[in-house]
């Protein structure tokens, strides 16, 4: 069987041409609040428009797509496609291009939002979007980089290449979670952006993910510059773009690692219903860098998000199955205790099931 390539992908809806779809990258490091911002943008989109969201996640399981879809269950004008398993621009951009082609064909959107993983390579994502095979389909507009400005004092962020790439591709830098700042963080972020030779880039503070819709419009000057300087890209290998089928047990675990982090995630078949109280107690007791999950519970369907500040819970309209993804920094994942805790987490999750299904 021949492996598909970007060059021989089927054309997008030839009978209904798609041309110059306004496209925004919304990027940011782990826990910067990308999904919250996107959910708010979707709530405020023009009623007559169809929007599409292409979501990329570091982990193999993929949770963000379910979180977004769970908030849009009754909205026929929002379409979501997910690319889990690391940076979607790897393997010559093929995972991203296949997902993009399928999403555009299905949605025929008035605007496309792209959320790369917080550990992905935003410059290469831009290069894929600006490539010749996309130049007539997409009109790349403002690239928005979200930063929790409290992290500027942490060298683990400012010395991380991906964090700095996210600053370097920004047309607008947004200091997210401003409602949680003590004072001085926004000015510190402005100084850091200047230190990256981006003095012309505006830096704005946003609370509760309420990003002004008007910030999306306008040509991306960063995209034009980066496309002109495009190189060979990079390859991480791997060509399995579709999710693995669930085994007969109805439980699947998947691991991924790279760029200084490790993820571990689980999928549970729809008939696996979690006891709400036991699950919530377990989630509250975890000590991890990042967690996202969607669960079918005895009290309904809920989404969870933990990014170092607090565990937040949202009610979802629906989800096809329960999923959870946990991310550890390598300083923790390399520790023997961290490695040993994963089987215990799995046992704890299984103990939270109301029934075996």
Secondary structure as UniProt FT lines:
FT   HELIX           6..8
FT   TURN            14..15
FT   STRAND          21..28
FT   TURN            30..31
FT   HELIX           34..43
FT   TURN            47..48
FT   STRAND          51..56
FT   HELIX           64..70
FT   TURN            73..74
FT   TURN            76..77
FT   STRAND          78..83
FT   TURN            88..93
FT   HELIX           94..107
FT   STRAND          111..115
FT   TURN            118..119
FT   HELIX           122..129
FT   HELIX           132..134
FT   TURN            135..137
FT   STRAND          138..141
FT   STRAND          144..148
FT   HELIX           149..153
FT   HELIX           155..158
FT   HELIX           161..168
FT   STRAND          172..176
FT   HELIX           178..180
FT   HELIX           185..195
FT   TURN            196..197
FT   TURN            199..200
FT   STRAND          202..205
FT   TURN            208..209
FT   HELIX           213..216
FT   HELIX           221..228
FT   TURN            248..249
FT   STRAND          251..258
FT   TURN            259..260
FT   STRAND          261..268
FT   TURN            270..271
FT   HELIX           276..284
FT   STRAND          290..297
FT   TURN            298..299
FT   STRAND          300..306
FT   STRAND          311..315
FT   STRAND          322..329
FT   HELIX           330..333
FT   HELIX           336..351
//
